[in-house]
């Protein structure tokens, strides 16, 4: 049995990552006996628009240094679109920069990101083609699709719910997601990204969505949880938590 401190860098208006990631890791703790505590640092962002996302990214160094002061064992930049909106491959540069910032502040820590985790998770599943659901306005969804495709995974179809207020995204009813996913064109796809956004609640909708689409299902938050656990060497299979937690 091991104990781990998990750090989350989150937008100031995010209300979901500090719910869903701890829930996944609580399930892991119940199955494995490991123990996890959670520690956050926040960056100002209220509206999911390009200019606010850019300002938040500029503030991430400060947030990473403050979070590193807690001597966390791993840290996740938990905003997928903030990274993907910065251009293809941006997660690599941002993860490396925040790792360096934390190290230079005297607290070396592995830094992962929700953007990198989703890409890595899809490659881990061997997915070559996916369909996705996002809460974003259509131009941001197009950026996300382009980012995923630049990483070698074709996006066949995307549904945009077109909600730009981040608090409103966190209030979306995840019980509607299986029906929404059922409207995707999934012909020939290998997986469905039920929520390509860490703020859109989705964890409890995964089992029903898997039944509707009859395909592996991942979300931004389950991919982030999987990447955190993989970094810690603490991954455990879990029922009802999506494709990345299958046996």
SULUR-V205580 format. One record per helix or strand of 3 or more residues. SS is the DSSP state (helix for helix, strand for strand). FROM is the first residue (numbers start at 1). LEN is the number of residues. If there is no record, write none. Layout:
[[SS/FROM/LEN] [SS/FROM/LEN]]
//
This chain:
[[strand/3/9] [helix/17/16] [strand/35/9] [helix/50/9] [helix/60/9] [strand/74/4] [helix/80/5] [helix/90/15] [strand/110/4] [helix/114/11] [strand/129/6] [helix/138/13] [strand/154/7] [helix/166/5] [helix/174/9] [strand/191/5] [helix/203/11] [strand/216/4] [helix/220/13] [helix/243/3]]
//
